[in-house]
Amino acid sequence: MSEPDTLNVRVTTQGMTVRYEYELRAGGPVGDSAPLEMEYVAEVDPGLVRDCRARIDQALTRAAAGEPGPGPGPAKELANWGRLLHKQLFPRVQGGVAELVSRLHASSGPLLIRTNEQEVPWELLHDGADFLGLQHDLGRRLLARRPVVGGRGIGRVARALIVGDTLGDLPSAREEVARVAAWLGDRGIECTVLLGQEATQLDVLAELASEETPYDLFHFCGHVATGSGTTGLMMHDRQLLGEVALQTLSSRGAPPVAFINGCASAGEGTVAGMCVSFMVLGAKTVVGTRTDVADEGAWQFAAEFYGRLLAGVPAGTAVRTARTALRDRPDAAWASFVLYGDPAAGIAGNVTPGSPRPPEPPEDDPTTALAPDAQELMRRVHAACADRRGVASVDLLRGLLGEADIRQRIEESIGPRTMEALDRVIDQVLSRDSGPDGGSGPDGNSIPDHDGSIRSDTVNRVFADAATRAAADGRSTVTTADITEAFVAVGGGVASRLLELCGVPLARLLPDSDTDNGDERLQMDDLSRGAVGIVRLANLLADTRGEVIGTYTLLLAFGAMGSEVLQRALHEQGAAGELAFRKLSGMLTPRRRDLSPRVHDVLDRARRHSAAGHASAGLVGEAAILLALLQDEESSARELMRRSGVDPDLLIRSLGRDR
């Protein structure tokens, strides 16, 4: 089982401002190793957050109603407010938050936001490139201060309960119920429909609490109301089906999948919403709406989402793909839907005869639909991982690197020595792992391959995407080119991190005609070691500002690196030159608040060890800091070395000899 990247966000009040504490944990196989831990803090104006959220909701409400807005259209209006809110929540002037933004932008897998607040529309934050909800397979998980039911696992969807138009005043909701029931029924799912007077609180609860034939999916479209401090789904008798009433389900749990199409049903604001209530009662994947959604947009989103979820696609991918499919609609329906739950979670898949939706990933024998070149590729992959009985993204990467044209492109980009290093890293990772994508066994979405081996979730997604590409091109067989393009499109899983480690953009796997030459790594073989370090620092500084490297940033990097060449040249201009160098070299010196407590501890231990060892001139050297950093068993630095194929303890011994 693999975990998604997780952004932990804890919000606390600090006088007139609010303190946002961020911690980014890199995803990976459960139990494989301690996750990377990065701590960041930002002071945020709560009024500005509330106002931005209100403007976003107003834009969505106007778009759904077909009313003109004050700006150039809902898409640009949402982007403007999303950018402003993103800058407020991730201020580049505070601490290392700019680094967090860069790491989030580089994240290629599913992203879970785990938080104690409900006000921020995380999906609609805009980092200058795009909305987070369109860049990431994004899900939310709220920290609950009450017992949470474990619930049932997400298996095949066999039964669905569909409830809507409970007061008889929403003909559009009644139509949505009919369309959803017909759509699911065509795919072999048994549907129970409750409309109008049939949808009383007691009757709906009785259906949900059924012990003999439990429901796997619950779909509601209608009124969501608040009364006496309780939020609930409005039933026919005007009683609210809220969390207290849903406690009836605590022994078995709520249906694993829930879709709540109702005003404010995603629980924005101070009142716990119905999506949270279903999560507390054990639901695993819950989709809700921020605001009212136009009728046709709501139906299209539901069809897109269900089509992919039932095909075995993870929930986060299903939601993001549905958003993308609806992005050009003038009603901005895509922007109102929110996913609660693990974005990497999915179901085993359903048989959907005659479905016009995206094809399901191959379930038994993927080679039956493979062209000869792709069959040869997969034969190599299976032969190389036969002893581990699992096919992970890294196995597939190694197979793709065995293709002459792909290998040539990569080697021309990074050079033969780095290419050899990449091969060694891949071999070391695979030699340690005993299951797909580095786990001790298959993850929850893995399915058997034709020879009994297990394919990881990433590999499943690659084949599903490759099959879709082939079908769109009118072909019945998948080629190696389809697999390569799909591998890049789904993000490459764990394998993409190995490529990044060696300076290879994932898109470099594609032919030159399919890539932007600007993505090629800058050749720096002819630069000195010091010059390389300066250019790399300039790149980091520019990236945190969302800019390209300019002359100002390059000069700033010279100063930050303490360039002796620059210092000597400025010294010749007397006091003015010396003052200029002190300013340049001190501009990037961090404040104490910019460092996490763990980094403070590392520097303190390095100073103590250097003092005990009588360091020359009383200075703390690089070796002392590296030793203190790596000797911390819980530090993310050790984990980074392990993921790079390096033994941290051997590195510590080597550094000890250099002191």
C-alpha positions, 0 to 999 in steps of 0.5 A, spaced: 500 500 500 502 506 498 501 513 501 500 519 497 504 526 499 501 529 505 501 536 506 499 537 514 496 544 515 495 546 522 492 553 523 492 556 530 490 563 532 495 568 534 492 575 536 490 579 530 493 574 525 493 566 524 499 562 524 499 556 519 504 551 520 506 546 514 509 540 514 510 536 507 511 528 508 513 525 501 509 519 499 511 512 498 510 505 501 507 504 507 512 502 513 518 502 508 521 508 511 520 514 515 517 519 511 521 526 509 519 531 514 519 539 512 517 544 517 514 551 515 511 557 518 507 563 515 503 568 519 496 569 515 491 575 515 484 571 517 480 576 514 483 576 507 483 569 507 475 569 508 474 575 503 478 571 498 474 565 499 467 569 499 469 572 492 471 565 490 464 563 492 460 569 489 464 567 482 462 560 482 454 562 484 454 567 479 457 562 473 452 557 475 446 561 475 449 564 468 449 571 471 455 576 468 460 578 473 464 584 474 471 581 471 473 578 464 469 571 466 469 566 471 475 562 469 480 569 470 476 571 476 477 565 479 484 565 477 485 572 480 482 570 487 486 564 487 493 567 486 492 572 491 490 567 496 496 563 494 500 568 495 497 570 502 498 562 505 505 561 502 508 568 503 515 567 499 518 573 504 517 568 510 522 563 512 522 557 507 515 557 505 518 559 498 521 552 498 515 549 500 512 552 494 517 549 489 516 542 492 509 542 492 510 544 484 515 538 483 510 533 486 508 528 481 503 524 485 497 524 489 497 530 494 493 529 501 491 535 505 490 534 512 488 540 516 484 542 522 481 548 518 475 548 513 475 555 510 481 555 505 479 552 498 485 549 497 483 546 490 482 553 487 489 556 490 493 558 483 500 558 484 501 562 477 501 556 473 495 553 474 490 551 480 492 546 485 486 542 483 488 541 476 495 540 477 494 534 483 490 528 484 488 532 491 484 530 497 482 533 503 482 529 510 480 533 516 482 532 523 476 530 527 475 531 535 471 525 535 471 518 534 471 516 527 468 509 524 473 505 521 468 503 516 468 498 510 474 498 504 472 500 497 471 494 493 467 493 487 461 497 487 455 492 487 449 497 490 447 504 490 442 508 494 440 514 490 436 520 494 434 526 491 428 532 490 426 530 497 421 536 498 418 535 491 421 542 489 427 541 485 425 538 478 433 538 476 435 534 482 429 529 480 432 529 473 439 528 476 437 522 480 434 518 474 440 520 469 445 517 475 440 511 476 440 509 469 447 510 468 449 506 474 444 501 472 447 500 465 453 498 468 450 492 472 450 496 479 443 495 483 440 501 484 435 503 489 432 510 488 428 514 493 424 521 491 420 525 494 415 522 500 419 516 499 425 519 502 424 520 509 429 520 514 427 514 517 427 510 510 433 513 508 437 511 514 433 504 514 436 503 507 443 505 509 443 501 515 441 495 512 446 489 514 444 484 509 445 488 503 449 494 504 450 499 499 457 501 496 455 508 494 450 513 496 448 519 491 444 525 494 442 531 490 438 536 494 437 541 499 443 541 505 441 545 511 443 548 518 438 548 524 440 548 531 447 548 530 446 541 526 448 541 518 444 535 515 441 533 508 434 535 508 429 529 508 422 529 506 419 530 513 424 536 513 428 533 518 435 533 517 439 527 516 446 529 520 451 526 523 447 524 530 442 521 526 448 517 521 451 514 528 446 509 526 451 506 521 456 506 526 456 498 527 457 497 519 459 504 517 457 509 511 457 507 504 465 507 502 463 512 496 458 518 497 457 523 492 453 529 495 451 535 490 448 540 495 449 547 496 455 548 501 455 540 502 463 540 502 463 543 509 466 550 508 466 555 513 465 554 521 459 548 521 462 541 519 459 539 513 456 533 510 462 530 507 465 530 514 460 527 517 460 521 512 467 521 513 467 520 520 462 515 519 467 511 515 466 513 508 473 513 504 471 517 498 466 523 499 465 528 493 461 534 495 460 541 492 462 548 495 456 552 492 450 550 487 452 547 481 448 548 474 444 542 473 448 539 466 455 541 469 453 537 476 451 531 471 457 531 467 461 531 473 458 525 476 458 521 470 466 523 468 467 521 476 463 515 476 466 512 469 473 513 471 472 511 479 468 504 476 474 503 471 479 502 477 482 509 477 484 512 483 479 517 486 484 523 486 485 522 479 478 521 477 476 527 480 482 531 477 480 528 470 473 530 471 475 537 473 479 538 466 473 535 462 469 540 464 474 546 465 471 550 459 464 550 461 461 557 462 458 555 468 465 553 472 462 547 475 468 543 475 471 548 480 465 547 485 467 539 487 471 537 493 474 530 494 475 528 501 479 522 503 485 519 500 486 521 493 490 515 492 484 510 494 480 507 489 476 501 488 477 494 484 473 496 478 466 494 475 464 490 469 461 496 465 459 492 458 457 497 453 460 503 457 462 509 452 466 512 458 474 511 458 476 504 458 478 500 464 485 498 465 487 491 463 485 486 468 488 479 466 493 479 460 495 486 458 500 483 453 493 481 449 492 488 447 500 490 446 503 491 439 509 487 438 514 492 440 510 493 446 510 486 447 518 485 447 518 491 452 514 487 457 517 481 456 524 484 458 520 488 464 517 481 467 524 477 466 527 482 470 523 482 476 521 475 476 524 474 482 520 479 486 513 477 483 511 485 482 512 490 476 513 497 479 514 504 476 521 503 477 521 496 473 517 499 467 522 505 467 528 500 467 524 497 461 523 504 457 531 505 458 532 499 454 529 502 448 535 504 444 532 511 442 530 513 449 536 511 452 540 515 447 536 521 448 537 521 456 544 519 455 545 525 450 542 530 456 546 528 462 552 524 459 554 517 459 557 517 467 551 520 469 547 515 465 551 509 469 549 512 475 542 512 474 542 505 472 546 504 478 541 507 482 535 504 479 538 497 480 540 499 488 532 501 489 530 494 485 535 490 489 532 493 496 524 492 494 520 486 494 514 489 492 511 494 487 513 501 488 518 499 493 513 496 498 513 489 502 507 487 497 502 490 492 499 496 494 491 496 495 490 498 487 495 493 484 492 487 480 495 481 477 499 481 471 498 475 466 504 471 469 501 472 476 505 478 478 502 484 481 502 491 477 503 497 482 497 502 482 502 507 477 503 501 472 496 500 472 494 507 471 500 507 465 496 501 461 489 505 462 492 511 459 496 508 454 489 504 452 485 510 452 491 513 447 491 507 442 483 507 442 483 515 441 487 514 435 483 508 432 488 503 434 486 496 438 493 495 440 498 499 445 505 501 442 511 502 446 510 510 444 503 509 447 506 506 454 512 512 454 507 517 453 502 514 458 508 514 463 510 521 462 502 523 463 501 519 469 507 522 473 511 516 473 510 514 480 516 513 484 520 512 478 520 520 476 524 521 483 529 517 481 530 521 474 529 528 478 535 525 482 539 525 476 537 531 473 532 528 468 526 531 466 520 526 466 518 529 459 525 527 456 523 520 455 519 523 449 522 524 442 524 531 441 518 533 437 514 532 443 518 536 448 520 543 449 527 544 448 527 549 454 526 543 459 533 540 457 538 541 463 544 546 462 550 544 460 555 546 465 561 541 464 565 547 462 564 551 469 568 550 475 566 547 481 564 554 484 561 557 478 556 551 478 554 552 485 553 559 484 549 557 478 545 552 482 543 557 487 541 562 482 536 557 479 533 555 486 533 563 488 529 564 481 525 558 482 522 560 489 520 567 486 517 564 480 522 567 475 527 565 470 535 567 472 536 574 471 542 578 472 540 581 479 539 574 481 546 571 479 550 576 482 546 575 488 548 568 488 555 570 487 554 574 494 551 569 498 556 563 496 561 568 499 565 568 492 572 570 493 573 572 486 568 578 487 570 579 494 577 581 492 575 585 486 570 589 490 576 590 495 580 594 490 574 599 490 575 601 498 570 601 503 564 602 498 566 595 495 567 592 502 560 595 504 557 592 498 560 585 499 557 585 506 550 587 503 551 582 498 553 576 502 548 577 508 542 578 504 540 571 504 542 570 511 536 566 515 533 569 521 533 564 527 525 564 526 527 561 519 530 555 521 526 549 524 527 546 531 531 540 528 535 545 524 537 549 530 539 543 534 543 540 528 547 547 528 548 547 536 551 540 536 555 541 530 558 547 534 559 543 540 563 538 536 567 543 533 569 546 539 571 540 542 575 538 536 578 545 536 576 547 529 581 551 526 580 559 527 573 556 531 569 555 525 564 550 524 566 546 517 561 543 512 563 536 515 561 538 522 554 540 520 553 534 515 555 529 521 550 532 526 545 532 520 546 525 518 547 522 525 540 524 527 536 518 526 529 521 525 532 527 520 529 527 513 537 528 510 538 520 512 532 518 508 534 522 502 540 519 502 537 512 503 532 514 497 539 516 493 541 509 494 547 511 499 548 508 506 548 514 511 552 510 516 558 509 511 557 516 509 558 518 517 564 514 517 567 518 511 565 525 514 568 523 520 575 521 517 575 528 513 574 532 520 
